[in-house]
Amino acid sequence: MEKYIIFFRGVNVGGKNLLPMKELVALLQKTVFEEVSSYIQSGNVVVQNSTNPADVINKVVLDNFGFSPELFVLNEAQFNSAMENNPYQTFEGKFVHFYFCHNAIELNKEKMAKYLAESEAYFVKDKVFYLHAPNGIGRSKLVANIEACLDQSASGRNLNTVNKVSTMLTKM
């Protein structure tokens, strides 16, 4: 059985795409998954299964909550690689962000130059965009336009959340 990390994009934000994690976990446990756990309401789920869980999870969410979320699914090796490649591990977790993408990232350099603040630093490795934003992301023009810079959709998590998901993965 393989362990998978699922990052939901755009759930429980602004009253849209409401997805109660406790209820979702209970529903997923009734399906094919060996183990299921979640962390906070922003859509972080770890499951154990023999195959990629995306189709099953999409069906459960659609059938029970009425929408199809965008999912970013990583197996344990991919997730661990993303953790190991983080060049900002020594910084405070709330100021370091991972943006997970479906495809290898080819930055739109023109947009990056337009939106990147002097205080911000970034690193790209495969399908992950790493951002160190020491002034936070609340007013970051880059974060507000991140998908335009990445030329694809992404699901962002801060280092604190990624570390918590890593702990969940280890305990499973």
PyMOL commands that set and color helices and strands:
alter all, ss='L'
color gray80, all
select helices_A, chain A and resi 21-29+54-65+76-84+93-95+109-115+141-144+146-150+159-171
alter helices_A, ss='H'
color red, helices_A
select strands_A, chain A and resi 2-9+35-39+44-49+70-75+96-101+121-125+128-132+154-158
alter strands_A, ss='S'
color yellow, strands_A
deselect
rebuild
show_as cartoon
